[in-house]
Structures are given as C-alpha cells and as structure tokens.
C-alpha cells in the first residue's frame, strides 16, 4: 500500500469576493511551533493593496445604502458560518500559538490563562454577533439631539467614513481581527483588513467564511503577508479614509501616524503588544465603532 501524501495548502488573498494569488507571486510558509510547515499564505504586495482598496471603494456606497437591519443580518450570517468552521479555525489558532498558550499559560493579549483556540473562536463568534446587534443602534448612541437656543432642532448624525483599513496585531489572530473589522462593517464602511504577520491562517479562513456569508463582493477584503511592508502604503494611500489598528509595536504605530501627514486620514491605534484583553469588555462596544464614522450636524427650523 502506498503511503498517503498530504498536500500543503496555499491560502490566497480575499479581494472583491474572489481569491486571487498575490500579483507578485510571493507566498510565505506558516510554521508550527515545532518548525513544521502547516501551509502557505499569499504575501500581499502594494499592488494587491491597491486592488483591495479599489474593490472596497466600488462596494462601499451600496453597503452604506443598505438598511442597518440588513447589515446586521449579514454580520449574523458571518457568525453562523464561523460556527460551521469552528473546529478548523480552532485548529489553525492552536497550531500557530506559542507553546505557553497551548499549555494554558497567558499569551500576550490573551486575558485569563487557559484560553486556547476553541475559546478564541467562541469569543470571535460572540464578537461578530455583538456588532450585528449594534448595526441599527450605534447611530442612536453615538448621535444625539443637541439642545440649542432658538427656534431650531439640532441633530448630530453618524455616517460611515468610507473605506477603512483594519490592521490586526499578531496576538489573538482571529478575535483581534474581527474586533477591528466588525465595528467598521456594522457602521456601513467597506474594509480592507491586514492580518497579523505571525499567525495568518485564521484570517485566511475568515475569507473563506465571508465568501459564503452573503457579504457583498468588495465589502470585506483580507490581505495576508508582511504587515511592516504594507503599513507605509496603507498610511499614504489617498483612497483609504481611515485606519483602525491595535496592539502594534511602537515603530509600526509611528509609521502609520507619520504616513498621514499629506492626506490627513483618520488613524486610531489602540495600545501596544499585549496591552489589550481581547476577551474583555474593553475590546468591544460603540467606542470601537467611532473611529470609522463621521459626524454630521443638521439644523432644522422648528415652529415657535
């Protein structure tokens, strides 16, 4: 009997609802803690980033024009499909986790000890459901009816910023990514997500989830590769309206902030490596939606 051979999978990018290879042809091996090659992921280039932004721009107007109820339903569908890939996602997280995390130790950004891949997937599913619920509520919480003197009504309303780049850290590769992506999606933004460099398998699988989750093509685009290589291009790209990042090293955060000197896009970088408990309340809520919205104030005459 011949020995069974395993084919190492090469995960592709997720752009415009499709799964293209990087235009550069580059891939990066994903290694297990023992040095085994688990898979390969496409290494996105500057051209791939540009393609993702173009796809997001084309999709953004339609997504923003959809009802808040529909956006919430699509997010809920993502959570349902993540449930269907629960075992595969957990295995991908566990295989690339530091040894201490697999044995129950506290990993950076991990919260309480003992939370492994299965717990992270469960938390990520809950996080997506959380923002599905916020889709039709954030405008009431973040907007307001302002008290003004005179015969006027004065309203502050929320609008999506447009195309948002979500830059994920290396820690908690699935939970951190959805914690940055879902708030922007629920507010009506199109998203270009850049996965963490160290453990990109979960992000690649999330692209497969989105392909079967009623997400309109281009609304969510997921890039894998070398985060440091693409940060300067994200910051300087004039068609990216906002950047939401978390858990980045100081030099990478500086790159993002310095790169916006000419285009003055909004950049929000939360904490440094290991500073966020991704399982906790601090990693969710309307304050995570706020970096991806703009405020418009409207004056309307009122009867005397």
Buried (B, 14 or more C-beta within 10 A) or exposed (E): EEEEEEEEEBBBBBBBBBBBBBBBEBBBEBBEEEEEEBBBBBBBBBEBBBBBBBBBBBBBEEBBEBEBEBBBBBBBBBBBBBEEBBEBBBBBBBBBBBEEBBEEEBBBBBBEEEBBBBBBBBBBBBBBBBBBEBBBBBBEEBBBEEEEEEEEEBBBBBBBBBBBBBBBBBBBBBBBBBBBBBBBBBBBBBBBBBBBBBBBBBBBBBBBBBBEBBBBBBBBBBBBBBBEBBBBBBBBBEEBBBBBBBBBBEEBBEBBBEBBEEEEBBBBBBBBBBBBBBBEEBBBBBEBBBBBBBEEEEEEEEEE
